């Protein structure tokens, strides 16, 4: 029997996109590890993994109230500054962050998730 890598879903229990990601993998009987960012902060090394593959700006939720409240729409931030903000306030993250082995996605990305779970397992 072949098994898929463990899927890690980082998000908030109350977030619709996070719940959709969890449901997506559970419906396909893929084991997931859920990290509720209200209870446990995202580790800097884990955040770095997403930033290296997707870029810091991709992880920033420009539609969130936290983004507006911080006035970030009027600021020009480099990747280092964005990472500092994301580590300081998880509400700025575009959720969910999903990791499948060495692959990562941010936001609701069912097309990529389907590709992950349908590719042959070594």
C-alpha positions as CSV (number, residue, x, y, z in Angstrom):
1,X,0.0,0.0,0.0
2,X,1.3,3.4,-0.9
3,X,0.6,6.5,1.2
4,X,0.6,10.2,0.5
5,X,2.7,12.5,2.5
6,X,1.0,14.1,5.5
7,X,-0.9,17.2,4.7
8,X,-0.5,20.1,7.1
9,X,-3.2,22.8,7.1
10,X,-2.4,26.0,9.0
11,X,-5.4,28.3,9.6
12,X,-8.2,29.2,11.9
13,X,-11.1,27.0,12.9
14,X,-13.5,29.9,12.1
15,X,-12.0,30.6,8.6
16,X,-14.2,29.3,5.7
17,X,-11.3,28.6,3.4
18,X,-9.4,26.7,6.1
19,X,-12.5,24.5,6.8
20,X,-12.8,23.9,3.0
21,X,-9.2,22.7,2.9
22,X,-9.8,20.4,5.8
23,X,-13.0,19.0,4.2
24,X,-11.3,18.6,0.8
25,X,-8.6,16.3,2.1
26,X,-10.8,14.5,4.6
27,X,-13.3,13.6,1.7
28,X,-10.4,12.0,-0.1
29,X,-9.2,10.1,3.0
30,X,-5.9,12.0,3.1
31,X,-4.5,12.3,6.7
32,X,-4.2,16.0,7.8
33,X,-2.5,17.7,10.6
34,X,-4.3,20.9,11.5
35,X,-2.6,23.8,13.2
36,X,-5.0,26.3,14.6
37,X,-3.1,29.6,14.5
38,X,-5.1,31.0,17.4
39,X,-3.7,28.3,19.7
40,X,-0.2,27.9,18.2
41,X,1.8,30.5,16.4
42,X,3.3,29.7,13.0
43,X,7.0,28.9,13.5
44,X,9.4,31.2,11.7
45,X,11.0,28.3,9.9
46,X,7.6,27.1,8.7
47,X,6.7,30.6,7.5
48,X,10.1,30.8,5.7
49,X,9.3,27.6,3.8
50,X,6.2,29.3,2.4
51,X,7.9,32.6,1.7
52,X,10.8,30.9,-0.2
53,X,8.4,29.1,-2.5
54,X,5.6,31.7,-2.9
55,X,7.1,35.1,-1.9
56,X,6.1,37.1,1.1
57,X,3.5,39.2,-0.7
58,X,1.5,36.1,-1.6
59,X,1.0,35.3,2.1
60,X,-0.3,38.7,2.9
61,X,-4.1,39.0,3.0
62,X,-4.8,42.5,1.6
63,X,-8.5,42.1,2.0
64,X,-8.4,41.5,5.8
65,X,-9.5,43.9,8.4
66,X,-6.1,43.6,10.2
67,X,-4.4,44.7,6.9
68,X,-6.7,47.8,6.7
69,X,-6.4,48.6,10.4
70,X,-2.6,48.5,10.2
71,X,-2.6,50.9,7.3
72,X,-0.6,48.5,5.2
73,X,-2.2,49.5,2.0
74,X,-0.3,52.8,2.2
75,X,3.1,51.3,3.0
76,X,5.8,49.8,0.8
77,X,7.2,46.8,2.6
78,X,10.0,44.5,1.5
79,X,9.8,40.7,2.1
80,X,11.7,41.0,5.4
81,X,9.2,43.6,6.7
82,X,6.2,41.5,5.5
83,X,7.5,38.4,7.3
84,X,8.0,40.4,10.5
85,X,4.4,41.6,10.3
86,X,3.1,38.1,9.5
87,X,4.9,36.6,12.5
88,X,3.5,39.4,14.7
89,X,-0.1,39.1,13.6
90,X,-1.5,35.8,12.1
91,X,-4.6,37.8,11.1
92,X,-2.6,39.2,8.2
93,X,-2.1,35.8,6.7
94,X,-4.0,34.7,3.6
95,X,-5.5,31.4,4.8
96,X,-5.2,28.5,4.7
97,X,-1.5,27.7,4.3
98,X,-1.3,24.1,3.1
99,X,1.9,21.9,2.9
100,X,2.0,18.6,1.2
101,X,5.5,17.1,1.5
102,X,7.7,19.8,0.0
103,X,4.9,21.5,-1.9
104,X,3.0,24.5,-0.5
105,X,-0.1,26.6,-1.3
106,X,-1.7,29.6,0.2
107,X,-5.4,30.4,0.0
108,X,-8.1,28.1,-1.3
109,X,-6.4,26.2,-4.2
110,X,-8.4,23.1,-5.0
111,X,-6.9,22.7,-8.5
112,X,-3.4,22.3,-7.0
113,X,-4.7,20.1,-4.2
114,X,-6.3,17.8,-6.7
115,X,-3.1,17.5,-8.6
116,X,-1.3,16.6,-5.4
117,X,-3.6,13.8,-4.4
118,X,-4.0,12.3,-7.9
119,X,-0.3,12.1,-8.8
120,X,1.3,8.7,-8.4
121,X,3.0,8.0,-5.0
122,X,6.5,6.7,-5.1
